[in-house]
Amino acid sequence: MSKNLVEQENDVRSQSANIEGNDETAQAGANNLWAKLKNILGTGQQSALLGAAFLMFTSAIGPGFLMQTTTFTEQYRNSFGFVILVVTFISIFAQLNIWQIIAASRLRAQDVANKVLPGLGHVIAFFVSFGGLAFCLAHNAASALAMNILFGLDYKIGSLVIGVIGIIVFTYKSIGVVVDKFCEVTGIFMLITLIYLGIASHPPVGLALKSTFMPNELPLFPVVTLIGGTVGGFICFSGGHRLVDAGIVGQKNLKKVGGYATLAIVLTTIVRIMLFLAALSAVVSGFKLDPSNPAASVFSFVMGPAGSILFAVLIFSEALNSLVGAAYTSVSFLKTLSKTIYNHERGSIVAFIALSTVLFEFIGQPVKVMILSGTLNALILPLALGSMLIAAHRKDIVGEYKHSKIMTAMGWVVVAIAGYMAIVSFGGIPAMWLD
């Protein structure tokens, strides 16, 4: 009997040791997972660089990104692949020029512009902040749509959700850190979702690939539109301004800056390709896209009824990220021009988001304001990039830095295209307000 008790006691001790061992293993596994996650998201300078790339990436894929890509795919079918190729090529040169010149000069875009031509920076800052405010209204509208699909909430109530969350994000004491992590985590979710959508649609890859290099037609209008949506307005400066805030400037950091600028464009291109392939799969199969919401139709085509739910979650994530990016970048354009805003940056961002939320409650869906702001934003890229290309060759601004002649030449090509886009866009303003 005594022997049995001893054996039972030993069994209990053995089981207890196993449990403790399992707990330690689980804890070690959790710590290892967290360490890997930290390595992926980065720490310190790496985190700021990755955060800047994801800030630009998530700002470029707002709700309008979904609508443009699916609408143009339905209209131009497989030839839209050519548009993606051209826009990617142009975007890389626009982003690399902007990020590298900002880093070399150690100045934000508006300060560079003011050094080239006094007062120009103030004009650009006004356009960016006005456009950012109007696009925040659009993100409120997207949030309202998402909340209506998910929970049946009234549009005006649903729009409050994104405003409240946006304000909460910026109540954290370290603005840069919270923006980095927020954009990284939600950006990864959007990246995975759209990659899955593209693969699960079983797209006609061969047809798309052939038409990318040998299109049936040359759709120039989508090229102009997508350039504005990818590097127009505040978007092209969001990452560069984040790097200035993080102190990642100077010639010693130019290689890293260029690499992460390219990463931002590559991520944007990947999700655009995936959405294009999914939309193309739906179109060539004869599936009719809903004209009022073609992007949601693509999700339903791939995943059935569950697709509309995932679509709502995705557009809410995109709207929230774009809201954060628009508010952060808009204030970054104003803070060097106003000591009050500079000394109360966090409060200014919160006020910016609160203002857009309140305005949406009174205006509703601000279609005309959005069109006007988009037209004004068409001026930002040629004005800001043009001033930067001039600054890139002035020693009083960039010191001994030598900007690439090829980058300069390609930058002026982008300025010419963006300038043409601005001229064409302004032609429709009078008719819009007379209707």
Helices and strands as residue ranges (DSSP letters): H 2-41, H 44-60, H 63-76, G 77-79, H 80-105, H 109-116, H 120-151, H 155-169, H 175-200, H 205-213, H 220-231, H 235-246, G 251-253, H 254-284, H 294-303, H 306-334, H 339-343, H 345-363, H 367-391, H 395-398, H 405-426, H 429-434
